[in-house]
């Protein structure tokens, strides 16, 4: 099945450097992919039950970025009946690249920004796979 649109959402993780990584990677992936086929899902609006956002996650495939074991973004998408097409769990990416640990939640530093690039690339690849209708 092919689709003309995919949504991407990231955890807010304000007290966690990997939350910052997830948000920055989401923005970077959307910038790379272009807004014509990708939509940023506003996590706070979704949590508040804004009808437009809830309907979007039910209708279109969603890529989730979570930065910690709480997996808040995944939980909220599931609660809203969303169509989860792919998940990127930042700690798993960091396991494969432990040298890319961010400096802090405020300033990721050069290594943290490289982690953002790795995560954004993973999201871009997932989005392209979904948009082309390929199974995982």
Residue pairs with C-beta under 8 A, 6 or more apart in sequence:
1 133
2 131
2 132
2 133
3 60
3 61
3 130
3 131
3 133
4 37
4 131
5 37
5 38
5 39
5 60
6 37
6 38
6 39
6 60
6 61
6 62
6 63
6 85
6 127
6 130
6 131
7 38
7 39
7 40
7 41
7 56
7 57
7 60
7 61
7 62
7 63
8 26
8 29
8 30
8 38
8 39
8 40
8 41
8 62
8 63
8 65
8 123
8 127
9 26
9 40
9 41
9 42
9 43
9 46
9 57
9 62
9 63
9 64
9 65
9 73
9 77
10 19
10 22
10 23
10 25
10 26
10 43
10 64
10 65
10 66
10 67
10 73
11 19
11 22
11 23
11 43
11 65
11 66
11 67
11 68
11 70
11 71
11 72
11 73
12 19
12 23
12 43
12 44
12 72
13 19
13 20
13 22
13 23
13 67
13 68
13 72
14 105
15 105
16 67
16 68
16 105
17 67
17 102
17 103
17 104
17 105
17 108
17 112
18 67
18 68
18 90
18 91
18 94
18 102
19 67
19 68
19 105
20 67
20 102
20 105
20 106
20 108
20 112
21 67
21 90
21 102
21 108
21 112
21 115
21 116
21 119
22 65
22 66
22 67
22 73
22 88
22 90
22 119
23 65
24 108
24 113
24 116
24 120
25 65
25 88
25 90
25 116
25 117
25 119
25 120
25 123
26 40
26 65
26 120
26 123
27 40
28 116
28 117
28 120
29 38
29 120
29 123
29 124
29 127
30 38
30 40
32 120
32 124
33 124
33 127
33 128
37 127
37 131
38 127
39 56
39 60
41 53
41 56
41 57
41 62
42 50
42 53
43 73
43 76
45 52
45 53
46 53
46 54
46 57
46 76
46 77
46 80
47 76
49 80
54 80
54 81
57 77
57 80
57 81
57 82
57 83
58 80
58 81
58 82
58 83
59 83
60 83
61 83
61 84
61 85
61 86
61 130
62 77
62 82
62 83
62 84
62 85
63 85
63 86
63 87
63 88
63 123
63 126
63 127
63 130
64 73
64 74
64 77
64 84
64 86
64 87
64 88
65 73
65 87
65 88
65 90
65 119
65 123
66 72
66 73
66 74
66 87
66 88
66 89
66 90
67 90
67 91
68 90
68 91
69 91
71 89
74 84
74 87
77 84
78 84
85 126
85 130
86 126
86 127
86 129
86 130
86 136
88 119
88 122
88 123
88 126
90 115
90 119
93 115
93 118
93 119
93 122
94 100
94 101
94 115
97 114
97 115
97 118
99 111
100 111
100 112
100 114
100 115
100 118
101 111
101 112
101 115
102 108
102 109
102 111
102 112
102 115
103 109
103 111
103 112
108 115
108 116
129 136
